[in-house]
Amino acid sequence: MSAFTFNTTPSIRCEVGVTAKIGPDIASRFSRSVQVITDKGLIAIGLLAPFLQSLEDAGVCYVVFDGVVADPPVAVVEAAKAQALEANVDTIVGFGGGSSLDVAKLVALMVGGGEALDDIYGVGLAKGRRLPLILIPTTAGTGSEATPVAIVTIGEGEKKGVVAPQLLPDLAILDAALTLGLPASITAETGVDAMVHAIEAFTSTSPNNNPISKGLARGALELLGSNIKAAVEHGSNLEVRSNMLLGSLIAGQAFANSPVAAVHALAYPIGGYYHVPHGLSNALVLPHVLAFNATVCGDAYAELAPLVFPDLLGVSKDRRAAMFVAHIADLCSELGMKTQLRQVGIERDALAHLASEAMKQSRLLVNNPRPVDEVAALAIYKAAW
């Protein structure tokens, strides 16, 4: 067995309704002065109110930063950092989707360690300690509550990542009640995002790909594959929502240690330049990257296929990989997702620019089972167009 390292969030609390009563635990385990980082939409629908009331009842002072937007730019991170410094908070709480959680991670690191964002882009460059950090996801997709990664948008649309072990939170809180109101479209997009995490973690060529990540990826795919349709079609089913949230976290644990690859690398320019939600960006290129990789991933895809599509268990192994790719494409369509780049406003003339931008994601492309150069990226985008 090859040597590997596996790190994950040290404390995970999974309980329906827990966010409405977690205040005393935060007061005793962390501090009585926190910043809550979220977005205006969650405040508008009242999702944050029970959590804030719980903090107030426990005597925890808090400030709320609600300026997070999708694909957060550097300015949002800096604004949240400025508020945290002005309020002199001791703990950071991220409450929301992946964007809110990523901003919270960076603020905790920048305030706690005193490092500038420009100095910590990349892998393992952050040296400082962070503030205590609690992450509470409201979507079942990014797995950010279990990953040492945070993504921000630079300039017009380029995405950069900070990868550092300090970004793993002290506590992740999974409260499926927070996901009950998710629209079907967001449920589908975030659910497919989590499936991508599991698939890419399983097949990653990272030297740290390991048996624990592979086992978690398998478990995540089984949970997600057996629940995603029900979550989209019957969003009020709390058991289904709980399964999706847990599957997302498990997939996050897998790819946190066995990093993702070309699906994400090709999705980032789509999201960065065209403001397409991350999960949908992944879904648009997913079947085509899988087809590209199938020549070297046949055995792996054949192993994963029955976890998501049990009917493929009886199919011969040599046919199963191709059917897995086709079934994944069909699943995205059945979930009501857009399946072509042209459907999200991307013109064919823009594909060459996307391919060039994707090449900047070298930290991801290096993990892909089959080498992806600019020519291959362009071919994949054309297939997705």
C-alpha positions as CSV (number, residue, x, y, z in Angstrom):
1,M,0.0,0.0,0.0
2,S,1.3,3.5,-0.9
3,A,1.8,6.0,1.8
4,F,-0.9,8.6,2.2
5,T,-2.3,11.3,4.6
6,F,-6.0,11.6,5.4
7,N,-7.3,14.7,7.2
8,T,-10.9,15.7,7.9
9,T,-13.1,17.9,10.0
10,P,-12.5,16.8,13.6
11,S,-16.1,17.2,14.8
12,I,-19.3,16.7,12.8
13,R,-22.8,17.0,14.3
14,C,-25.7,15.7,12.3
15,E,-29.1,16.4,13.7
16,V,-32.3,17.7,12.3
17,G,-33.2,21.1,13.9
18,V,-29.9,21.4,15.8
19,T,-29.1,24.9,14.5
20,A,-32.0,26.3,16.5
21,K,-30.5,25.0,19.8
22,I,-26.7,25.1,19.2
23,G,-26.1,28.4,20.9
24,P,-25.1,27.0,24.4
25,D,-22.6,24.6,22.7
26,I,-21.0,27.5,20.8
27,A,-20.8,29.6,23.9
28,S,-19.1,26.9,25.9
29,R,-16.9,25.4,23.2
30,F,-15.9,28.4,21.2
31,S,-16.6,32.0,22.3
32,R,-19.2,34.6,23.0
33,S,-18.2,36.9,20.1
34,V,-18.8,35.5,16.6
35,Q,-19.2,36.7,13.0
36,V,-21.8,34.9,11.0
37,I,-21.1,35.0,7.2
38,T,-24.1,34.3,4.9
39,D,-26.1,35.8,2.1
40,K,-29.1,38.2,1.9
41,G,-31.3,35.5,0.4
42,L,-31.1,33.2,3.4
43,I,-31.9,36.2,5.7
44,A,-34.8,37.2,3.6
45,I,-36.5,33.8,3.8
46,G,-35.9,33.6,7.6
47,L,-33.6,30.6,7.5
48,L,-31.0,32.2,9.7
49,A,-33.3,33.5,12.4
50,P,-33.6,30.4,14.6
51,F,-29.8,30.1,14.7
52,L,-29.3,33.7,15.6
53,Q,-32.0,33.5,18.3
54,S,-30.1,30.5,19.7
55,L,-26.9,32.5,19.9
56,E,-28.7,35.4,21.5
57,D,-30.4,33.2,24.1
58,A,-27.0,31.7,25.0
59,G,-25.5,35.2,25.5
60,V,-23.3,35.0,22.4
61,C,-22.7,38.4,20.7
62,Y,-22.7,38.3,17.0
63,V,-22.3,40.4,13.8
64,V,-23.8,39.2,10.5
65,F,-22.1,39.7,7.2
66,D,-24.7,39.1,4.5
67,G,-22.7,40.3,1.4
68,V,-21.8,36.9,0.0
69,V,-22.7,36.3,-3.6
70,A,-22.2,33.3,-5.9
71,D,-18.6,32.9,-7.1
72,P,-17.5,35.4,-4.5
73,P,-15.0,38.0,-5.7
74,V,-12.0,39.1,-3.7
75,A,-13.9,42.3,-2.7
76,V,-16.5,40.3,-0.8
77,V,-13.8,38.4,1.1
78,E,-12.0,41.6,2.0
79,A,-15.3,43.3,3.2
80,A,-16.1,40.3,5.4
81,K,-12.6,40.4,6.8
82,A,-12.8,44.1,7.6
83,Q,-16.1,43.6,9.5
84,A,-14.5,40.8,11.5
85,L,-11.6,42.9,12.5
86,E,-13.7,45.9,13.4
87,A,-16.0,43.8,15.5
88,N,-13.0,42.0,17.1
89,V,-14.8,38.6,16.9
90,D,-13.2,35.4,18.2
91,T,-15.0,32.8,16.1
92,I,-16.2,32.7,12.5
93,V,-19.4,30.9,11.4
94,G,-20.2,30.1,7.8
95,F,-23.9,29.6,7.2
96,G,-25.1,28.9,3.7
97,G,-24.0,27.4,0.4
98,G,-20.5,26.8,-0.7
99,S,-19.7,30.4,-1.4
100,S,-20.6,31.5,2.2
101,L,-18.6,28.6,3.6
102,D,-15.6,29.4,1.5
103,V,-15.6,33.1,2.4
104,A,-15.9,32.1,6.1
105,K,-12.9,29.9,5.8
106,L,-10.8,32.6,4.2
107,V,-11.8,35.2,6.8
108,A,-11.0,32.9,9.7
109,L,-7.6,32.3,8.2
110,M,-6.8,35.8,7.2
111,V,-7.9,37.4,10.5
112,G,-6.3,34.6,12.6
113,G,-3.0,34.4,10.8
114,G,-2.6,38.0,9.5
115,E,-1.8,36.9,6.0
116,A,-2.9,38.6,2.8
117,L,-5.1,36.7,0.3
118,D,-2.6,37.3,-2.5
119,D,0.1,35.5,-0.5
120,I,-1.9,32.3,0.1
121,Y,-3.3,31.3,-3.3
122,G,-2.2,27.8,-4.2
123,V,-1.4,24.7,-2.2
124,G,0.0,24.8,1.3
125,L,1.2,28.4,1.2
126,A,-0.8,29.6,4.2
127,K,1.3,29.5,7.4
128,G,-0.7,31.3,10.0
129,R,-3.3,30.0,12.4
130,R,-7.0,30.7,11.9
131,L,-9.7,31.7,14.2
132,P,-12.1,29.0,15.5
133,L,-14.4,28.1,12.6
134,I,-17.9,26.5,12.4
135,L,-19.5,25.7,9.1
136,I,-23.2,25.1,8.5
137,P,-24.2,24.1,5.0
138,T,-27.6,24.8,3.6
139,T,-27.2,22.9,0.4
140,A,-26.2,19.3,-0.2
141,G,-23.4,19.7,-2.8
142,T,-20.2,21.5,-2.2
143,G,-18.9,19.5,0.8
144,S,-17.0,22.6,1.7
145,E,-17.6,21.8,5.4
146,A,-15.2,18.9,5.0
147,T,-12.5,20.3,2.7
148,P,-9.4,22.4,3.1
149,V,-10.2,24.4,0.0
150,A,-11.7,27.8,-0.7
151,I,-12.4,29.3,-4.1
152,V,-12.6,33.0,-5.1
153,T,-13.1,34.8,-8.3
154,I,-10.2,37.0,-9.6
155,G,-10.8,39.9,-12.0
156,E,-13.3,39.3,-14.7
157,G,-13.8,35.6,-14.2
158,E,-10.7,33.6,-13.3
159,K,-11.1,31.4,-10.2
160,K,-8.2,30.8,-7.8
161,G,-8.1,28.4,-4.9
162,V,-6.5,28.4,-1.4
163,V,-5.7,24.9,-0.3
164,A,-4.5,24.7,3.3
165,P,-5.2,22.3,6.2
166,Q,-6.1,25.2,8.4
167,L,-9.3,25.6,6.3
168,L,-10.9,22.5,7.7
169,P,-13.3,23.8,10.3
170,D,-13.4,22.8,14.0
171,L,-17.1,21.9,13.7
172,A,-19.4,21.0,10.8
173,I,-23.1,21.1,11.6
174,L,-25.5,19.1,9.3
175,D,-29.1,20.1,9.8
176,A,-31.2,18.7,7.0
177,A,-34.1,21.0,8.0
178,L,-32.1,23.8,6.4
179,T,-32.3,22.2,3.0
180,L,-36.1,21.6,2.9
181,G,-36.8,24.8,1.1
182,L,-34.2,24.3,-1.7
183,P,-35.8,24.7,-5.1
184,A,-35.7,21.6,-7.3
185,S,-33.1,23.2,-9.7
186,I,-30.6,23.9,-6.9
187,T,-31.2,20.5,-5.4
188,A,-30.3,18.9,-8.7
189,E,-27.3,21.1,-9.4
190,T,-25.8,20.7,-6.0
191,G,-26.5,17.0,-5.8
192,V,-24.7,16.4,-9.1
193,D,-21.9,18.5,-7.9
194,A,-21.5,16.2,-4.9
195,M,-21.6,13.2,-7.3
196,V,-18.8,14.7,-9.3
197,H,-16.7,15.1,-6.2
198,A,-17.1,11.4,-5.5
199,I,-16.4,10.2,-9.0
200,E,-13.3,12.4,-9.4
201,A,-12.0,11.5,-6.0
202,F,-12.3,7.8,-6.8
203,T,-10.4,8.1,-10.1
204,S,-8.0,10.9,-9.1
205,T,-4.3,10.3,-10.0
206,S,-3.2,12.3,-7.1
207,P,-0.4,10.5,-5.3
208,N,-2.5,10.8,-2.1
209,N,-5.5,8.9,-3.6
210,N,-6.0,6.3,-0.8
211,P,-8.3,3.5,0.3
212,I,-10.2,5.8,2.8
213,S,-11.1,8.3,0.1
214,K,-12.1,5.5,-2.3
215,G,-14.3,3.9,0.3
216,L,-15.9,7.3,1.1
217,A,-16.4,8.0,-2.6
218,R,-18.3,4.7,-3.0
219,G,-20.4,5.4,0.0
220,A,-21.2,8.9,-1.1
221,L,-22.2,7.8,-4.6
222,E,-24.5,5.2,-3.2
223,L,-26.2,7.7,-0.9
224,L,-26.5,10.4,-3.6
225,G,-27.5,8.1,-6.4
226,S,-30.3,6.5,-4.5
227,N,-31.7,9.8,-3.2
228,I,-31.1,12.6,-5.7
229,K,-34.2,12.0,-7.8
230,A,-36.4,11.8,-4.7
231,A,-34.8,15.0,-3.4
232,V,-35.6,16.8,-6.6
233,E,-39.2,15.4,-7.0
234,H,-40.2,15.3,-3.3
235,G,-38.2,18.0,-1.6
236,S,-40.1,17.9,1.7
237,N,-38.9,14.4,2.5
238,L,-36.6,14.9,5.5
239,E,-35.0,11.5,5.3
240,V,-34.1,12.0,1.7
241,R,-32.7,15.5,2.4
242,S,-30.7,14.0,5.3
243,N,-29.2,11.4,3.1
244,M,-28.2,14.0,0.5
245,L,-26.6,16.2,3.1
246,L,-24.6,13.3,4.5
247,G,-23.6,12.1,1.0
248,S,-22.4,15.6,0.2
249,L,-20.2,15.7,3.3
250,I,-18.8,12.2,2.7
251,A,-18.0,13.1,-0.9
252,G,-16.2,16.2,0.5
253,Q,-14.1,14.1,2.8
254,A,-13.1,11.9,-0.2
255,F,-12.0,14.7,-2.5
256,A,-10.4,16.7,0.3
257,N,-7.8,14.0,0.4
258,S,-7.9,12.7,-3.2
259,P,-8.4,15.9,-5.2
260,V,-10.8,16.5,-8.1
261,A,-9.7,16.9,-11.7
262,A,-10.8,17.8,-15.2
263,V,-14.5,18.2,-14.6
264,H,-13.9,21.0,-12.2
265,A,-11.1,22.5,-14.2
266,L,-13.3,22.8,-17.2
267,A,-16.3,24.0,-15.1
268,Y,-14.5,26.9,-13.5
269,P,-14.3,29.1,-16.5
270,I,-17.9,28.5,-17.3
271,G,-18.9,29.7,-13.8
272,G,-16.3,32.5,-13.6
273,Y,-17.1,34.1,-17.0
274,Y,-20.8,33.3,-17.5
275,H,-21.9,33.2,-13.9
276,V,-23.4,29.7,-14.3
277,P,-23.9,28.0,-10.9
278,H,-21.0,25.7,-10.0
279,G,-23.1,22.5,-9.9
280,L,-24.6,23.2,-13.3
281,S,-21.2,24.1,-14.7
282,N,-19.9,20.7,-13.6
283,A,-23.0,18.9,-15.0
284,L,-22.6,20.6,-18.4
285,V,-19.1,19.0,-19.0
286,L,-19.4,15.9,-16.8
287,P,-20.6,13.3,-19.4
288,H,-18.1,14.6,-21.9
289,V,-15.1,14.4,-19.5
290,L,-16.3,11.0,-18.4
291,A,-16.4,9.9,-22.0
292,F,-12.9,11.3,-22.6
293,N,-11.5,9.5,-19.5
294,A,-13.3,6.2,-20.2
295,T,-10.5,4.8,-22.3
296,V,-8.3,4.7,-19.1
297,C,-11.1,4.5,-16.4
298,G,-13.1,1.6,-17.7
299,D,-12.6,-0.6,-14.7
300,A,-13.2,2.3,-12.2
301,Y,-16.4,3.4,-14.0
302,A,-17.6,-0.2,-14.1
303,E,-17.1,-0.5,-10.4
304,L,-19.0,2.8,-9.6
305,A,-21.8,2.2,-12.1
306,P,-24.0,-0.1,-10.0
307,L,-23.7,2.2,-6.9
308,V,-25.6,4.9,-8.8
309,F,-27.6,2.7,-11.2
310,P,-28.3,-0.7,-9.6
311,D,-29.8,-2.0,-12.9
312,L,-26.2,-2.0,-14.4
313,L,-25.1,-4.7,-12.0
314,G,-26.2,-7.4,-14.4
315,V,-24.4,-5.8,-17.3
316,S,-21.1,-7.2,-18.4
317,K,-18.1,-5.3,-17.1
318,D,-16.9,-4.3,-20.5
319,R,-20.2,-2.6,-21.3
320,R,-20.8,-1.1,-17.9
321,A,-18.4,1.8,-18.2
322,A,-19.9,3.1,-21.4
323,M,-23.4,2.7,-20.0
324,F,-22.4,4.5,-16.8
325,V,-21.4,7.5,-18.9
326,A,-24.6,7.4,-20.9
327,H,-26.7,7.0,-17.7
328,I,-25.0,10.0,-16.0
329,A,-25.9,12.1,-19.1
330,D,-29.5,10.8,-18.9
331,L,-29.7,11.5,-15.2
332,C,-28.8,15.2,-15.6
333,S,-31.5,15.5,-18.2
334,E,-34.1,13.7,-16.1
335,L,-33.3,16.0,-13.2
336,G,-34.4,18.9,-15.4
337,M,-31.0,20.4,-15.8
338,K,-29.7,22.2,-18.9
339,T,-27.3,19.9,-20.7
340,Q,-25.7,22.1,-23.4
341,L,-23.4,25.0,-23.1
342,R,-25.5,26.9,-25.7
343,Q,-28.4,26.7,-23.3
344,V,-26.6,28.9,-20.7
345,G,-25.7,31.6,-23.3
346,I,-22.2,30.4,-24.3
347,E,-21.5,31.0,-28.0
348,R,-19.5,28.6,-30.0
349,D,-16.9,31.3,-30.7
350,A,-16.2,31.5,-27.0
351,L,-15.1,27.8,-26.6
352,A,-11.5,28.4,-27.5
353,H,-11.2,31.1,-24.8
354,L,-12.8,28.7,-22.3
355,A,-10.2,26.0,-23.2
356,S,-7.4,28.5,-22.7
357,E,-8.7,29.5,-19.3
358,A,-9.2,25.9,-18.2
359,M,-5.4,25.4,-18.7
360,K,-4.9,27.7,-15.7
361,Q,-6.4,25.1,-13.4
362,S,-3.2,23.1,-13.4
363,R,-3.6,22.0,-9.7
364,L,-6.7,20.1,-10.9
365,L,-5.8,18.9,-14.3
366,V,-2.7,17.1,-12.9
367,N,-5.1,14.8,-11.1
368,N,-7.0,13.7,-14.2
369,P,-6.6,10.1,-15.2
370,R,-6.0,11.1,-18.9
371,P,-3.9,14.1,-19.7
372,V,-5.9,17.2,-20.8
373,D,-4.2,19.8,-23.0
374,E,-5.8,22.8,-24.6
375,V,-6.8,20.8,-27.7
376,A,-8.5,18.1,-25.7
377,A,-10.3,20.7,-23.6
378,L,-11.6,22.4,-26.7
379,A,-12.9,19.1,-28.0
380,I,-14.7,18.5,-24.7
381,Y,-16.3,21.9,-24.8
382,K,-17.4,21.4,-28.4
383,A,-19.0,18.1,-27.4
384,A,-20.8,19.9,-24.6
385,W,-21.9,22.8,-26.8
